[in-house]
Amino acid sequence: MRSELIKKLFVAFAEGDRERFLEISEEIIKEEEKKNHHLLAKELRKILFDNNRRLNYGKRYKANIPIPRDSDKGFPLLEIKEYYFTWDDVVLPEHLKFKLKLIVEETKQKDVLATYGLRPKQKLLFCGPPGTGKTLTSKVLSSVLKYPLVYVRFDSIVSSYLGETAANLRKIFDFIEHGQWVILFDEFDIVGKHRDDPYEHGEIKRIVNNFMQMLDNYKGNSLIIAATNHQHLLDPALWRRFDEILFFDLPDEQRRKALFRQYLRVLETKKIDFDDLAKRTEGFSGSDISQVCEEALRRTILESKKYIDMEYIKWAIEEQIRRMKIRGNKYGR
């Protein structure tokens, strides 16, 4: 199997058949993943992605476009990032993954939809508890669409000067009009707060109004994602501005097992009871489980063990529970 794939790869390269070359390369990567050679597979996929990016991303945007900056302090208002994730890198409920894949297909086939007077969904609201995959899913969408990710920096957007925050938002929307992007407005509740909140001043109300107008008037070809852990803080009028609202909940027992399998696969496991691990981590987010696995892997590697065992993972779970208690205590102890 491997020798045949390599022959086909060389033939595709010699004939200049780029699409076939990429297909065979992906087959080789998947074969390495089946052999549990996950680090090698990840390195190969990154090489392939970086090459693709140089060939394709230049068509999406000009690399020398100046990044918009805050007029007061000169901080960049956004970052442009590129990723090489796949759907296998995120563990989500099937109904949620189905909806996301449908949105990708709508984006790819927007010309077909246009013949029927339809537009793809392009304004999405991701909400749910912290660590449930909202940011990672945005990176996956950026990767599968081959659109660069524009990460909006809210710490730079919000200015102490009256009117400057709205001006910063305008700069961002002017920027994203050019090119095809996945735009992530993370911690969206900072600018999307309820206008009737008695603790907020008039500037916040103006910002919310301005943001809604900009969202309504946006006619570009990008995918806009607003993500929040505090959807209850959002102004009610914002909800209808989005084409799709997706809730990311804490993983159930089956997804917790899948997360452990995914994060531990870089090392050989021995006598791991995944059912027990899932039961021990009820209430954990995907991010919490990722930290547990990293902790256990670090200890295993530092102690020169050839495989990771159950005791190390249980120890890492207890460490994470300790951290979570500190995190939940307003006095930090």
C-alpha positions as CSV (number, residue, x, y, z in Angstrom):
1,M,0.0,0.0,0.0
2,R,2.7,2.5,1.0
3,S,4.9,1.8,-2.0
4,E,2.0,2.2,-4.4
5,L,1.0,5.5,-2.9
6,I,4.6,6.8,-3.2
7,K,4.7,5.7,-6.9
8,K,1.4,7.6,-7.5
9,L,2.8,10.6,-5.6
10,F,5.8,10.8,-7.9
11,V,3.7,10.3,-11.0
12,A,1.4,13.1,-10.0
13,F,4.4,15.4,-9.3
14,A,6.0,14.5,-12.6
15,E,2.8,15.2,-14.5
16,G,2.2,18.5,-12.7
17,D,-1.2,17.2,-11.4
18,R,-1.4,19.3,-8.3
19,E,-4.8,18.2,-7.2
20,R,-3.9,14.6,-7.5
21,F,-0.6,15.2,-5.7
22,L,-2.6,16.8,-2.8
23,E,-5.1,13.9,-2.7
24,I,-2.3,11.3,-2.5
25,S,-0.4,13.3,0.1
26,E,-3.5,13.3,2.3
27,E,-3.9,9.5,1.9
28,I,-0.3,9.1,3.1
29,I,-0.9,11.3,6.1
30,K,-4.1,9.4,7.0
31,E,-2.1,6.1,6.8
32,E,0.5,7.5,9.2
33,E,-2.4,8.5,11.6
34,K,-3.7,4.9,11.5
35,K,-0.3,3.7,12.6
36,N,-0.5,6.2,15.5
37,H,2.4,8.2,14.0
38,H,0.4,11.4,15.0
39,L,3.4,13.7,15.4
40,L,4.7,12.7,11.9
41,A,1.2,13.1,10.4
42,K,0.9,16.6,12.0
43,E,4.3,17.7,10.6
44,L,3.5,16.4,7.1
45,R,0.1,18.1,7.2
46,K,1.8,21.4,8.2
47,I,4.3,21.1,5.3
48,L,1.4,20.5,2.9
49,F,-0.6,23.3,4.4
50,D,2.3,25.8,4.3
51,N,2.9,25.0,0.7
52,N,-0.8,25.4,-0.1
53,R,-1.0,28.6,1.8
54,R,1.8,30.1,-0.3
55,L,0.0,29.1,-3.5
56,N,-3.5,30.0,-2.5
57,Y,-3.6,32.5,0.3
58,G,-2.0,35.1,-1.8
59,K,-5.1,35.2,-3.9
60,R,-7.3,35.8,-0.8
61,Y,-5.6,38.9,0.4
62,K,-2.5,41.0,-0.2
63,A,0.1,40.4,2.4
64,N,1.2,44.0,2.5
65,I,-2.2,45.4,3.5
66,P,-1.6,47.6,6.5
67,I,-3.2,46.3,9.8
68,P,-5.6,48.8,11.2
69,R,-4.4,50.4,14.5
70,D,-5.8,52.2,17.4
71,S,-5.2,56.0,16.9
72,D,-4.6,56.6,20.6
73,K,-1.9,54.0,21.4
74,G,-1.1,52.6,18.0
75,F,-1.9,49.0,19.0
76,P,-2.9,46.6,16.2
77,L,-6.7,46.0,16.3
78,L,-6.5,42.5,14.8
79,E,-4.1,39.7,14.0
80,I,-4.1,37.6,10.9
81,K,-3.4,33.9,11.6
82,E,-3.3,30.8,9.5
83,Y,-3.9,27.2,10.7
84,Y,-3.9,23.6,9.4
85,F,-6.6,21.9,11.5
86,T,-9.1,19.4,10.2
87,W,-12.6,18.3,11.5
88,D,-10.8,15.5,13.4
89,D,-9.1,18.1,15.6
90,V,-12.3,19.2,17.3
91,V,-14.7,17.0,19.3
92,L,-18.3,18.3,19.0
93,P,-21.8,16.8,19.1
94,E,-22.8,15.4,15.7
95,H,-25.6,17.8,15.2
96,L,-23.3,20.8,15.7
97,K,-20.6,19.4,13.4
98,F,-23.3,18.7,10.8
99,K,-24.5,22.4,10.9
100,L,-20.9,23.7,10.7
101,K,-20.1,21.5,7.7
102,L,-23.3,22.7,6.0
103,I,-22.1,26.3,6.5
104,V,-18.8,25.4,4.9
105,E,-20.6,23.9,1.9
106,E,-22.8,27.0,1.6
107,T,-19.7,29.2,1.6
108,K,-18.0,27.1,-1.1
109,Q,-21.1,27.0,-3.2
110,K,-22.3,30.5,-2.8
111,D,-22.4,31.0,-6.6
112,V,-24.9,28.2,-6.9
113,L,-27.0,29.6,-4.1
114,A,-26.9,33.1,-5.8
115,T,-28.7,31.7,-8.9
116,Y,-31.7,31.1,-6.6
117,G,-31.4,34.5,-5.0
118,L,-29.9,33.0,-1.8
119,R,-26.8,33.9,0.2
120,P,-24.8,31.5,2.4
121,K,-24.9,32.0,6.2
122,Q,-22.0,34.2,7.0
123,K,-22.8,35.8,10.4
124,L,-22.5,33.3,13.2
125,L,-22.8,33.6,17.0
126,F,-20.9,31.0,19.0
127,C,-22.0,30.9,22.7
128,G,-21.5,28.6,25.6
129,P,-19.2,28.0,28.6
130,P,-15.5,28.6,28.4
131,G,-13.3,25.9,27.0
132,T,-16.0,24.2,24.9
133,G,-14.4,24.6,21.5
134,K,-15.6,27.9,20.2
135,T,-12.2,29.3,19.3
136,L,-10.9,26.0,18.1
137,T,-13.9,25.5,15.8
138,S,-13.2,29.0,14.3
139,K,-9.6,27.8,13.5
140,V,-11.0,24.6,11.9
141,L,-13.4,26.6,9.8
142,S,-10.5,28.9,8.7
143,S,-8.4,25.8,7.8
144,V,-11.1,23.9,5.8
145,L,-12.1,27.0,3.9
146,K,-8.5,28.0,3.4
147,Y,-9.4,31.5,4.5
148,P,-7.0,33.3,6.9
149,L,-8.3,33.9,10.4
150,V,-8.7,37.5,11.5
151,Y,-8.6,37.5,15.2
152,V,-10.0,40.8,16.6
153,R,-8.2,42.2,19.6
154,F,-10.9,43.7,21.9
155,D,-8.3,44.8,24.4
156,S,-7.1,47.3,21.7
157,I,-10.6,48.1,20.3
158,V,-12.0,49.5,23.5
159,S,-10.6,53.0,24.0
160,S,-10.8,55.4,26.9
161,Y,-11.6,58.2,24.5
162,L,-15.2,58.9,23.6
163,G,-16.0,57.9,20.1
164,E,-12.7,56.1,19.5
165,T,-14.0,52.6,20.1
166,A,-16.7,53.0,17.4
167,A,-14.0,54.4,15.1
168,N,-11.8,51.3,15.8
169,L,-14.8,49.0,14.8
170,R,-15.2,51.0,11.6
171,K,-11.5,50.4,10.8
172,I,-12.0,46.7,11.2
173,F,-15.0,46.5,9.0
174,D,-13.3,48.6,6.4
175,F,-10.4,46.2,6.5
176,I,-12.4,42.9,6.2
177,E,-14.3,44.3,3.2
178,H,-11.2,43.4,1.2
179,G,-10.4,39.7,0.8
180,Q,-12.0,36.4,2.1
181,W,-11.5,35.8,5.8
182,V,-12.9,34.0,8.8
183,I,-13.3,36.8,11.3
184,L,-13.4,36.0,15.0
185,F,-14.7,38.6,17.4
186,D,-13.8,36.8,20.6
187,E,-15.2,37.9,24.0
188,F,-17.9,39.6,21.9
189,D,-20.0,40.6,25.0
190,I,-17.5,43.4,25.6
191,V,-19.1,45.4,22.8
192,G,-22.4,43.6,22.6
193,K,-23.7,44.4,26.0
194,H,-27.3,45.0,26.7
195,R,-28.1,48.7,26.1
196,D,-30.4,48.8,29.1
197,D,-27.7,47.7,31.5
198,P,-27.8,50.4,34.2
199,Y,-24.1,49.9,35.0
200,E,-23.0,50.9,31.5
201,H,-22.6,54.5,30.3
202,G,-23.9,56.0,27.0
203,E,-20.7,55.2,25.1
204,I,-21.4,51.4,25.3
205,K,-24.9,52.0,24.0
206,R,-23.5,53.9,21.0
207,I,-21.0,51.1,20.4
208,V,-23.7,48.5,20.3
209,N,-25.8,50.6,17.9
210,N,-22.7,51.2,15.7
211,F,-21.8,47.5,15.7
212,M,-25.3,46.4,14.7
213,Q,-25.3,48.9,11.8
214,M,-21.9,47.7,10.6
215,L,-23.0,44.1,10.8
216,D,-26.2,44.9,8.9
217,N,-24.3,46.7,6.2
218,Y,-21.6,44.2,5.7
219,K,-21.7,42.8,2.2
220,G,-18.3,41.1,1.9
221,N,-17.5,37.4,1.2
222,S,-16.1,36.5,4.6
223,L,-17.4,34.4,7.5
224,I,-18.0,36.5,10.6
225,I,-18.0,34.7,14.0
226,A,-18.8,36.4,17.3
227,A,-18.0,34.3,20.3
228,T,-19.0,34.8,23.9
229,N,-19.1,32.9,27.2
230,H,-21.8,35.2,28.5
231,Q,-24.6,35.2,26.0
232,H,-27.0,36.4,28.7
233,L,-25.2,39.8,28.6
234,L,-25.9,40.4,24.9
235,D,-28.4,43.0,23.8
236,P,-31.6,41.3,22.5
237,A,-31.5,43.2,19.2
238,L,-28.1,41.6,18.4
239,W,-29.5,38.1,18.2
240,R,-31.5,38.6,15.0
241,R,-28.4,40.1,13.3
242,F,-26.9,36.6,13.1
243,D,-27.7,34.0,10.4
244,E,-27.0,31.1,12.8
245,I,-26.6,30.8,16.6
246,L,-24.7,27.8,17.8
247,F,-24.4,26.7,21.4
248,F,-21.3,24.9,22.6
249,D,-22.0,22.9,25.8
250,L,-19.8,21.0,28.2
251,P,-18.9,17.6,26.7
252,D,-21.0,14.6,27.8
253,E,-19.5,11.3,28.8
254,Q,-19.1,10.0,25.3
255,R,-17.3,13.2,24.1
256,R,-15.1,13.2,27.2
257,K,-13.9,9.7,26.3
258,A,-13.3,10.9,22.7
259,L,-11.3,13.9,24.0
260,F,-9.1,11.7,26.2
261,R,-8.4,9.3,23.3
262,Q,-7.6,12.3,21.0
263,Y,-5.3,14.1,23.4
264,L,-3.4,11.0,24.7
265,R,-2.8,9.4,21.3
266,V,0.7,11.0,21.0
267,L,2.0,8.3,23.4
268,E,1.3,4.6,23.7
269,T,-1.3,3.9,26.4
270,K,-1.4,0.9,28.7
271,K,-4.5,-0.4,30.5
272,I,-6.4,3.0,30.3
273,D,-10.0,2.8,31.5
274,F,-11.5,5.6,29.4
275,D,-15.0,5.0,30.9
276,D,-13.6,5.7,34.3
277,L,-11.8,8.8,33.1
278,A,-15.0,10.1,31.6
279,K,-16.9,9.5,34.9
280,R,-14.1,11.2,36.9
281,T,-14.3,14.4,34.8
282,E,-18.0,15.2,34.8
283,G,-18.4,18.9,34.5
284,F,-15.0,19.3,32.8
285,S,-14.7,21.4,29.6
286,G,-12.7,20.2,26.6
287,S,-10.0,22.7,27.6
288,D,-9.9,21.2,31.1
289,I,-9.4,17.7,29.6
290,S,-6.7,19.0,27.3
291,Q,-4.8,20.4,30.3
292,V,-5.2,17.1,32.2
293,C,-3.7,15.1,29.3
294,E,-0.9,17.6,28.8
295,E,0.0,17.4,32.5
296,A,0.0,13.6,32.4
297,L,2.1,13.5,29.2
298,R,4.7,15.9,30.5
299,R,5.2,13.8,33.7
300,T,5.4,10.6,31.6
301,I,8.0,12.1,29.2
302,L,10.1,13.7,32.0
303,E,10.2,10.3,33.8
304,S,11.3,8.6,30.6
305,K,8.3,6.2,30.6
306,K,7.6,4.4,27.3
307,Y,3.8,4.6,27.8
308,I,1.3,6.6,29.8
309,D,-0.6,4.8,32.5
310,M,-3.8,5.3,34.4
311,E,-2.2,6.5,37.6
312,Y,-0.6,9.5,36.0
313,I,-3.9,10.6,34.4
314,K,-5.8,10.2,37.7
315,W,-3.1,12.3,39.3
316,A,-3.4,15.0,36.6
317,I,-7.2,15.0,37.1
318,E,-6.8,15.7,40.8
319,E,-4.3,18.5,39.9
320,Q,-6.9,20.0,37.5
321,I,-9.6,19.8,40.1
322,R,-7.3,21.7,42.5
323,R,-6.8,24.4,39.9
324,M,-10.5,24.6,39.1
325,K,-11.3,25.2,42.8
326,I,-8.8,28.1,42.9
327,R,-10.3,29.4,39.7
328,G,-13.8,29.4,41.2
329,N,-12.7,31.1,44.4
330,K,-12.9,34.8,44.1
331,Y,-10.1,35.2,46.6
332,G,-7.8,32.9,44.5
333,R,-7.1,30.3,47.1
